[in-house]
Amino acid sequence: MCLKNKSLFISLSLVLLCLACSCSKNKGIDNASLNQTSLVPGVEWAVVQDPYVAFKENPGFEENVVSHARRGEIFEVMGKTTITTGKGNSKRSDTWYKFEPGWLEANVVMIYNNKLKAEREAKLLKD
């Protein structure tokens, strides 16, 4: 009798376990929201980290402002360069990223290797 109860208990436990596993939500990627470049290797995405940034016409702090963006906005990286300013002990190198609206200095953005990661970070910044 004990063996029969044990067998029944194990069978019932397995059925419940199977039901629990099959009912769990599996969050997949929503293909409808993806564009062709969202997961392409080599394409980088930037999320603006600062509350308000100014896009420059060319890389450099003294360049003309051509556009603006706010924290959480996402842009596809179109290029990257490093410029060196100053001489001697005051020499400094700054990395700049090119986007469609203009150039932003590297310290105001976070770079991601796919758009899904960038979107997740942007959502966290906006919440």
Order of alpha helices (4+ residues) and beta strands (2+ residues): alpha-beta-beta-beta-beta-beta-beta-beta-beta-alpha
